[in-house]
Amino acid sequence: MKNALILGEKYNVNLDMLYTAVAYHDIGDHLDRENHEKVSAQILEKDEALNKFFFKSEKQVIKEAIEDHRSSKTGEPRNIYGKILASADKTVTIEIFFRRTYD
């Protein structure tokens, strides 16, 4: 959480969205380790309490970040929140993601 929020401040993202992505990203791990990123994203998607805090489009961005955070996933995360989450989760710098994207 701490690493993600440090990166979030550096890249000027919505910290509430980032915090939520980090809080939910492994929540499905105890249900299905092999597919925990999908399970966690589904749990977030079904959490109607979050509708008080986020627009539908923001929840979609958070969901994508959760789905994309897994280190074994091929390809880049679809959004900055996924890049930050993946980076903080496996302690790889986000600069690596950006270098790959723009090289």
N, C-alpha and C positions, 0 to 999 in steps of 0.2 A: 504494500500500500504506500509506504513512505517513498520508495523509489519512483513509483508511478506518479505520485502527486508532485514530486520534484520535477520530473519530466513534463508533466502537464502544465506546471507554472512556466517552465522554460519555453514551451511551445504555445502558450496562451490558449489552451483549450478550456472548454466548460468543465470545471473541476467536479461539479455535481454528477455530470454524465460519466466522467472518468472514474470517480469514486464508486459509482454504481456498477460499472463494468468490472472493476477490480473485486468488489464485494461479491458479485455473482459468478465470477469466472470459473471457480472450481466447486461451486455448490452442488453440482450433480455428480461429483467424483465418487461419493459413497454409493450411488445408485448404479453407475455403469462407468467404470474406470476407462474402458476402451473408447467410449463415446461421450465422455463427460462434458466436452465442450458443447455438444449438441443438446444434451440433457440440461445443462446449465442455461443455455440460451432459451430453451423451451420454458423452463421455470420462470425466467425473467419475463418472457413474452406473456405468460399467463398471470403474472402478478398485477392485478388490476389496481392495487394501491399505488403503483408507480404512475398511473394515469393522472394523478393529482399533481405530479411534479414534472412530467415530461410530455411533450407532444408525441404523437404516434411516430413521426419521422425521427425524433430523437431516440425513442425506444428502439427503432429499427437499427440505428447507428450503433447503439450499445449492444444490441443482439449480435450484429455482425462482428463487432470487436471481440465478443466472447467466443463466437464460433471460430474466429481466425487466430486466437492466441496460442493454440497448441503448437509446440515446437516441431512435432512431426508433420505438420501440415506443409504441403508444398505450395510455393507461391507467397506473394506478399499479402499481408492483411489489407483489407479493402479500404480502411480509413485510418486516420491518425490515432484514434483511440485504440484500435487493434494493434497498431505499431507500437504505441506506448505500452500497452498491456503485455504484448509478447516480449518486448524488450525488458520490462521490469520483471516479468515472470521468469525469464531465463538469464537475467543479468547480462544481456548483450546491449550495447549502446544503440540508441535510436539512430545515431549518425550512420551506422552501418546500413540500416534500412534505406536512409535517404541517399547514401552514396550508390547503393545498388540501383535505386530508382532512377537517379539522374546520370549515371555513368553510361 
